[in-house]
Amino acid sequence: MCLGIPGQIVEITDANNKLALVNVGGVKRQVSLACIVDEEHPIESCLGDWVLVHVGFALNRIDESEAAETLKMLQEIVALTS
């Protein structure tokens, strides 16, 4: 099982290598978009998208409401374990 953390793509940093900056909980991380770009969804179309990030890779696109719900649940888990 893996845990994907929601983040929003805020900048395409290297289109040739399919790299972007993703805002994950207020921290910007360089992430590979190789798993989510294709002919139907070129890298240029990714700016502003929400994605699930795991070990430096965007695994799939999600909508903003799913991202918000997931972030809320993660915050609740942290609050319970603190």
Backbone as a printed PyTorch tensor [residue, N CA C, xyz], in Angstrom:
tensor([[[  0.8450,  -1.1750,   0.0000],
         [  0.0000,   0.0000,   0.0000],
         [  0.8880,   1.2340,   0.0000]],

        [[  0.4890,   2.2330,  -0.7510],
         [  1.2400,   3.4850,  -0.7480],
         [  0.2880,   4.6260,  -0.4180]],

        [[  0.8650,   5.6950,   0.0630],
         [  0.0790,   6.8670,   0.4160],
         [  0.4400,   7.9900,  -0.5360]],

        [[ -0.5240,   8.4240,  -1.3300],
         [ -0.3260,   9.5590,  -2.2120],
         [ -0.8180,  10.8180,  -1.5250]],

        [[  0.0110,  11.8470,  -1.5510],
         [ -0.3160,  13.1180,  -0.9180],
         [ -0.7750,  14.0970,  -2.0010]],

        [[ -1.9190,  14.7730,  -1.8040],
         [ -2.3890,  15.7320,  -2.8040],
         [ -1.4750,  16.9560,  -2.8970]],

        [[ -1.2660,  17.4010,  -4.1150],
         [ -0.5090,  18.6200,  -4.3570],
         [ -0.9800,  19.2600,  -5.6430]],

        [[ -0.7190,  20.5680,  -5.7550],
         [ -1.1370,  21.2980,  -6.9560],
         [  0.0910,  21.6930,  -7.7630]],

        [[  0.0470,  21.4370,  -9.0550],
         [  1.1540,  21.7870,  -9.9460],
         [  1.1640,  23.2980, -10.1210]],

        [[  2.2760,  23.9240,  -9.7160],
         [  2.3560,  25.3820,  -9.7510],
         [  3.3290,  25.9040, -10.8080]],

        [[  4.2130,  25.0410, -11.3060],
         [  5.1770,  25.4940, -12.3150],
         [  5.7400,  24.2900, -13.0600]],

        [[  5.8310,  24.4040, -14.3750],
         [  6.5210,  23.3950, -15.1750],
         [  7.9830,  23.8260, -15.2060]],

        [[  8.8750,  23.0210, -14.6310],
         [ 10.2840,  23.4190, -14.5260],
         [ 11.1400,  22.8650, -15.6530]],

        [[ 10.7780,  21.7220, -16.2080],
         [ 11.5520,  21.0990, -17.2860],
         [ 10.6040,  20.2380, -18.1240]],

        [[ 10.0720,  20.8410, -19.1690],
         [  9.0810,  20.1410, -19.9960],
         [  9.6790,  18.9100, -20.6750]],

        [[ 10.9300,  18.9900, -21.1160],
         [ 11.5530,  17.8530, -21.8010],
         [ 11.6650,  16.6280, -20.9000]],

        [[ 11.9680,  16.8500, -19.6270],
         [ 12.1010,  15.7440, -18.6740],
         [ 10.8450,  15.5290, -17.8350]],

        [[  9.7840,  16.2630, -18.1720],
         [  8.4710,  16.1250, -17.5190],
         [  8.5430,  16.3760, -16.0110]],

        [[  9.1970,  17.4790, -15.6380],
         [  9.3380,  17.8540, -14.2320],
         [  8.5660,  19.1260, -13.9380]],

        [[  8.0170,  19.1900, -12.7240],
         [  7.2440,  20.3590, -12.3120],
         [  7.4150,  20.5920, -10.8220]],

        [[  7.1110,  21.8260, -10.4010],
         [  7.0180,  22.1220,  -8.9770],
         [  5.5800,  21.8990,  -8.5590]],

        [[  5.4250,  21.1640,  -7.4660],
         [  4.1050,  20.8560,  -6.9330],
         [  4.0410,  21.3660,  -5.5060]],

        [[  2.9950,  22.1270,  -5.1970],
         [  2.7820,  22.6340,  -3.8420],
         [  2.0810,  21.5450,  -3.0410]],

        [[  2.8240,  20.9920,  -2.0840],
         [  2.3050,  19.9220,  -1.2270],
         [  2.2670,  20.4570,   0.1980]],

        [[  1.0920,  20.8630,   0.6360],
         [  0.9550,  21.3670,   2.0030],
         [  1.7840,  22.6010,   2.2900]],

        [[  1.9440,  23.4610,   1.2980],
         [  2.7120,  24.6880,   1.4780],
         [  4.1900,  24.5500,   1.1650]],

        [[  4.6400,  23.3380,   0.8790],
         [  6.0380,  23.0880,   0.5190],
         [  6.0890,  22.7370,  -0.9600]],

        [[  6.9570,  23.4280,  -1.7040],
         [  7.0840,  23.1540,  -3.1300],
         [  8.1620,  22.0970,  -3.3480]],

        [[  7.7770,  21.0550,  -4.0780],
         [  8.6710,  19.9330,  -4.3560],
         [  8.7320,  19.6980,  -5.8650]],

        [[  9.9260,  19.3150,  -6.3310],
         [ 10.0370,  18.9300,  -7.7330],
         [  9.5100,  17.5060,  -7.8800]],

        [[  8.6320,  17.3230,  -8.8490],
         [  7.9440,  16.0500,  -9.0350],
         [  7.9760,  15.6870, -10.5150]],

        [[  8.1170,  14.4070, -10.7860],
         [  8.0270,  13.9200, -12.1580],
         [  6.5590,  13.7520, -12.5440]],

        [[  6.2190,  14.2550, -13.7260],
         [  4.8610,  14.1050, -14.2530],
         [  4.7910,  13.0070, -15.3110]],

        [[  5.8510,  12.2150, -15.4210],
         [  5.9440,  11.2040, -16.4810],
         [  4.7760,  10.2220, -16.4740]],

        [[  4.2200,   9.9440, -15.3120],
         [  3.1190,   8.9660, -15.2160],
         [  1.7660,   9.5300, -15.6310]],

        [[  1.6560,  10.8520, -15.7460],
         [  0.3330,  11.4280, -16.0290],
         [  0.2490,  12.1810, -17.3470]],

        [[  1.3690,  12.3560, -18.0490],
         [  1.3050,  13.0670, -19.3320],
         [  1.2860,  12.0570, -20.4770]],

        [[  0.5490,  12.4130, -21.5060],
         [  0.4820,  11.6170, -22.7270],
         [ -0.0050,  12.5390, -23.8420]],

        [[ -0.3160,  11.9690, -24.9880],
         [ -0.7480,  12.7880, -26.1220],
         [ -2.0400,  13.5410, -25.8340]],

        [[ -2.9390,  12.9370, -25.0620],
         [ -4.2070,  13.5970, -24.7320],
         [ -4.0430,  14.6550, -23.6480]],

        [[ -3.0450,  14.5000, -22.8040],
         [ -2.7820,  15.4300, -21.7010],
         [ -1.3100,  15.8270, -21.7170]],

        [[ -0.9120,  16.7390, -22.6280],
         [  0.4930,  17.1550, -22.6880],
         [  0.8880,  17.9190, -21.4250]],

        [[  2.1790,  18.0180, -21.1940],
         [  2.6720,  18.6330, -19.9640],
         [  2.1750,  20.0690, -19.8040]],

        [[  2.0100,  20.7840, -20.9080],
         [  1.5590,  22.1740, -20.8290],
         [  0.1610,  22.2850, -20.2190]],

        [[ -0.6310,  21.2290, -20.3200],
         [ -1.9970,  21.2620, -19.7900],
         [ -2.0580,  20.9610, -18.2930]],

        [[ -0.9300,  20.6350, -17.6810],
         [ -0.9160,  20.2010, -16.2760],
         [ -0.9150,  21.3500, -15.2710]],

        [[ -0.5050,  22.5260, -15.6830],
         [ -0.3900,  23.6540, -14.7530],
         [ -1.7260,  23.9150, -14.0600]],

        [[ -1.6980,  23.9270, -12.7290],
         [ -2.9050,  24.1510, -11.9440],
         [ -3.6280,  22.8770, -11.5410]],

        [[ -3.2650,  21.7530, -12.1620],
         [ -3.9180,  20.4800, -11.8320],
         [ -3.5430,  20.0150, -10.4280]],

        [[ -4.4370,  19.2560,  -9.8250],
         [ -4.1830,  18.5730,  -8.5550],
         [ -3.7930,  17.1410,  -8.8720]],

        [[ -2.7680,  16.6500,  -8.1700],
         [ -2.2690,  15.3000,  -8.3930],
         [ -1.9940,  14.6210,  -7.0560]],

        [[ -1.9340,  13.2990,  -7.0850],
         [ -1.4780,  12.5430,  -5.9250],
         [ -0.0020,  12.2450,  -6.1320]],

        [[  0.8230,  12.6140,  -5.1480],
         [  2.2720,  12.4780,  -5.2470],
         [  2.7480,  11.3830,  -4.3040]],

        [[  3.6250,  10.5190,  -4.8310],
         [  4.2480,   9.4690,  -4.0190],
         [  5.6870,   9.3080,  -4.4970]],

        [[  6.6200,   9.3700,  -3.5760],
         [  8.0690,   9.2430,  -3.8220],
         [  8.5430,  10.0140,  -5.0610]],

        [[  8.0950,  11.2600,  -5.1840],
         [  8.5750,  12.1280,  -6.2490],
         [  7.8760,  11.9960,  -7.5860]],

        [[  6.8080,  11.2180,  -7.6430],
         [  6.0660,  11.0420,  -8.8870],
         [  4.6050,  11.4110,  -8.6910]],

        [[  4.0590,  12.1400,  -9.6570],
         [  2.6130,  12.3680,  -9.6910],
         [  2.0010,  11.0970, -10.2670]],

        [[  1.1980,  10.4120,  -9.4510],
         [  0.6460,   9.1220,  -9.8740],
         [ -0.6330,   9.2540, -10.6840]],

        [[ -1.4700,  10.2260, -10.3160],
         [ -2.6840,  10.4710, -11.0970],
         [ -3.2670,  11.8330, -10.7550]],

        [[ -4.1220,  12.3020, -11.6480],
         [ -4.8030,  13.5780, -11.4480],
         [ -6.0280,  13.3510, -10.5710]],

        [[ -6.3370,  14.3430,  -9.7450],
         [ -7.5640,  14.3180,  -8.9520],
         [ -8.2000,  15.6950,  -9.0580]],

        [[ -9.4890,  15.7900,  -8.7240],
         [-10.1170,  17.1090,  -8.7680],
         [ -9.8790,  17.8280,  -7.4380]],

        [[-10.1550,  19.1140,  -7.4420],
         [ -9.8620,  19.9520,  -6.2780],
         [-10.6350,  19.5140,  -5.0360]],

        [[-11.8800,  19.0780,  -5.2190],
         [-12.6690,  18.6640,  -4.0540],
         [-12.1020,  17.3860,  -3.4330]],

        [[-11.6420,  16.4590,  -4.2510],
         [-11.0160,  15.2400,  -3.7240],
         [ -9.7150,  15.5790,  -3.0000]],

        [[ -8.9570,  16.5310,  -3.5520],
         [ -7.7200,  16.9610,  -2.8950],
         [ -8.0200,  17.5660,  -1.5290]],

        [[ -9.0250,  18.4360,  -1.4650],
         [ -9.3830,  19.0840,  -0.1970],
         [ -9.8470,  18.0560,   0.8280]],

        [[-10.6530,  17.1030,   0.3910],
         [-11.1500,  16.0670,   1.3050],
         [-10.0010,  15.2020,   1.8340]],

        [[ -9.0790,  14.8410,   0.9610],
         [ -7.9340,  14.0250,   1.3730],
         [ -7.0410,  14.7860,   2.3380]],

        [[ -6.7760,  16.0640,   2.0490],
         [ -5.9510,  16.8780,   2.9490],
         [ -6.6040,  17.0120,   4.3160]],

        [[ -7.9250,  17.1820,   4.3290],
         [ -8.6440,  17.2880,   5.6040],
         [ -8.5010,  16.0010,   6.4130]],

        [[ -8.6540,  14.8610,   5.7560],
         [ -8.5180,  13.5750,   6.4530],
         [ -7.1000,  13.3820,   6.9910]],

        [[ -6.1010,  13.7760,   6.2170],
         [ -4.7200,  13.6520,   6.6810],
         [ -4.4680,  14.5330,   7.8990]],

        [[ -5.0360,  15.7420,   7.8990],
         [ -4.8940,  16.6330,   9.0570],
         [ -5.5800,  16.0430,  10.2840]],

        [[ -6.7240,  15.3930,  10.0970],
         [ -7.4230,  14.7580,  11.2140],
         [ -6.6050,  13.5990,  11.7870]],

        [[ -5.9560,  12.8430,  10.9260],
         [ -5.1010,  11.7450,  11.3860],
         [ -3.9440,  12.2850,  12.2090]],

        [[ -3.3260,  13.3540,  11.7330],
         [ -2.2180,  13.9710,  12.4720],
         [ -2.7030,  14.4590,  13.8290]],

        [[ -3.8750,  15.0840,  13.8700],
         [ -4.4190,  15.5930,  15.1340],
         [ -4.6780,  14.4510,  16.1180]],

        [[ -5.1320,  13.3160,  15.6330],
         [ -5.4060,  12.1730,  16.5040],
         [ -4.1360,  11.5500,  17.0670]],

        [[ -3.0530,  11.6400,  16.3190],
         [ -1.8050,  11.0170,  16.7590],
         [ -0.9020,  11.9690,  17.5210]],

        [[ -1.3050,  13.2160,  17.6410],
         [ -0.4680,  14.2090,  18.3440],
         [ -0.7600,  14.2290,  19.8230]]])
